[in-house]
Amino acid sequence: LRTEWNETNERLGLASSFTFFGMLLGSIFWGFTSDRFGRRPSFMMTTLIAAVFGLISSLSGTVWTLVACRFCQGFGLGGNLAVDFSLFMEFVPTKQRGSMTTLLTIFSAAGSMTTA
């Protein structure tokens, strides 16, 4: 993209930065929303938002469109991470919550390291 759009690394780096900023705001917003309206509807909305804006970001023609789409995708992803953890734990028996929390966290960290 740097050569195709004739952009600097700094401006392209904004896409990653705004993804994480969107995740921060999304986790806060969707945490409150899931408590008020339920985890399942919130999970479905966050998944839809992340998927739609992820697809739209692949069609971006400018760095600013990409940054905006990645922010919105991050907003959905941040909410998804916050809500899916709580939703998952609701279905895990009380005695197994500690070990399941550990497994979920390990796989999340392993996925992050793999993609880095």
N, C-alpha and C positions, 0 to 999 in steps of 0.2 A: 504494500500500500504506500510505502514511503516514496517509491519511485513513480508509481502509477498516479498518485495524487499530488506528487511533488510536495510532500509534507515533512516536517521535522520530526525527529523521534520524540521530542517533548510534547508536541501537539498530539501525536498518536498515542502517547502514554496517558493522555487525559482519559482515553476510553477505559483503560484499566482502573484509573483512579476513580472515575465517576461510577464505575460498576460497584466498587466497594463502598462509595458514599451512598449509592442507592440501596445497597444491602443494609447499611447501618440504619437508614431511615425506614426501610421496609420492615426490618425486624421489629422495630419499635411500633410502627403503625399496625402491622398484622398481628402482633402479640395482643394488643388491645382489642383489635377487631375480632380475633378468634375467641377471646373471652366473652365478648358481647354477643356475637352472632353464631358462634360454634366453630370448632376446629375443621370439620369436614368441608363446609362451604368456603372457609378461608383457604384451606389447602387447595381446593379446586381452582379458586381465583388466582392464587399465587402461581400455580402451575401454568395456568392459561396465560397470565401476564408474562412470565418468564419465557414461555415457548413462542408466543406471538412476537415479542420484541427481540428475541434471539433471531427469529427468521427475518424480521424486518431489518435488523442490523446487518445481516448478510447481504442485503440489497443496497446498503448505504452508498451514496455517491460522493459524499463529502465527509471530512473528519468531524464536522459539527453534527451532522445527522447520526454518524456512528456514536459519538459521545452521548447524544440525547437518547438513542436507542439502548445503549449499554447501561445508562443510568436507570432507565425504566426496567430493563431486564434485571438489573441488580435489585431494584425495588421488589420485584417478584421473587427473586432468589433469596433475598434476606428474609422475607416473610415465610417462604417455603421452608427454609432451614429451621426457623423458630417454631413453626407450626407442626411440621412433620415429626420433630422430636417428641413434642408433647402428645401428638396423636398416636404415635407408635407406643409410647409408654402407657397409654390408657389400656392397651390390649395385652400388655405383658403382666403375668402374675406378679404379685407383690414380692414374693421371695426371689424372683429372678431379675428384678429391675436393676440391681447393682451390676450384675454380670452383663445384662443386655445393654445397659448404658455404656459400659466399658467397650463392648464389641462395636457398638454403633460409632463411638468416638474413634476407635482404632481404624475402622474402615474409612471414616471421613478423613482422618489424617493421612492414611495411606493413599487415598485418592488424590488429595491435595499435593502430596509429594510426587506422585506419579505424573501429574499434569504440569508440575512446575518446571 
